[in-house]
Amino acid sequence: MTSAATDLRSAAREAAYATPLETLDPAQPGLFEADAMWPYFERLRREDPVHFTPQSEYGPYWSITKYNDIMAVDTNHQVFSSASGIGITEAPPDQPRRAMFIAMDPPRHDVQRKTVSPAVSPHNLAQMEPLIRERAGAILDSLPIGKPFDWVDLVSKELTAMTLATLFGIPQADRRRLTYWSDVVTATPGHGLVDSMEHKRQLLMEYFAYFTEVWKDRKASAPTDDLMSMLAHGPETRDMDILEVHGNVILLTVGGNDTTRNTISGSVYALNKNPDQYAKLRATPDLIPSMVSETIRWQTPLAHMRRTALEDIEFGGKTIRKGDKVVMWYVSGNRDDEVIHDPDAYIIDRERPRQHMSFGFGIHRCVGNRLAELQLRVIWEEILKRFPDIVVLEEPKRTFSTFVKGYETLQVEIPRRH
């Protein structure tokens, strides 16, 4: 870790405890980029687990930071609605709203989710596994040995993009456009990818134009088993207006991209940070599924989801008012020591490795969670067949975001065998 990063984390810890509790604001993307947000959530879990921040760059909001409280909000869609948006960031007022089923309440949510669910059914995943394995093997066999390279770019993005292109039924030649557009959707202007809101809007219009053509093509063609065809021919979804089509494309792109990609990167990083666990994995490859679940918890690839209160409610000794923004910090719930033993530690053979909240709970639980686990399991089965070691060379460059908890780059090297 660089001394600058160490200093920043030290300063963040000091600020987290020195700031008056009533003005504490964990929703600072710079903290997440520096991996320095942990003391904020540690303090909130201990001192004020249902916490109101009156002023922030995202306006006033509530922070829910403990595991069981988050689960209570996530499973109570009658009071805590998704229909006003699922992220702490508000869309610009002049931007047309593109509805997506994760940002809907029943019954609209249920029929749209049901339409695309067959794409990630156990039967379909079993059909996809050989293809994912073949691609994972080809990606790994193409990596340079004994030379530094960016694992995010050559492995995590590549496998995820290939799978996503297959799910959408679009040409593999366009797969990296999906990765790029997914990043544009969640990018903060002025932090690398997009220069301004206007620049972001232009890039999103290209994205929407591309999928408008895909939608027209699927409507005019016989049904197939890709996501766009399922939506185009589903009795409850075929008459969606184009803004709603775009909304669901965003959901499926970001959902299919970020979770898997950032956990593939996170697994390499976590195993390097915990060499005893890496040794345990090499000695017992049967631990791969457990390691995958532990990485998904430890990484928490989407840091939060947001709800909006539909009525006044007493919650955790506080009064949340109708219309208030309520942020469920999954990244904090996954480190709650009242529910998870030694939660800051990375332990690949935990007794209950699937006990985490990275996929959410209730009706909005991630529809592609088993596909994410499948890709992670397969890539690690193929890694362990080939490479005794993958060495992380430096601290990763992390994403400037309070929503996507991910990696921009991760420099690694695969040592030559002697």
DAVEN-V731197 format. One record per helix or strand of 2 or more residues. SS is the DSSP state (H for helix, E for strand). FROM is the first residue (numbers start at 1). LEN is the number of residues. If there is no record, write none. Layout:
SS | FROM | LEN
SS | FROM | LEN
//
This chain:
H | 3 | 16
H | 21 | 3
H | 29 | 5
H | 38 | 10
E | 50 | 4
E | 61 | 4
H | 67 | 8
E | 80 | 2
H | 101 | 3
H | 108 | 13
H | 122 | 20
E | 149 | 2
H | 151 | 18
H | 172 | 15
H | 197 | 24
H | 227 | 7
H | 242 | 32
H | 275 | 9
H | 285 | 15
E | 304 | 6
E | 313 | 3
E | 318 | 3
E | 325 | 5
H | 330 | 4
H | 362 | 3
H | 369 | 18
E | 391 | 2
E | 397 | 2
E | 407 | 3
E | 411 | 3
//
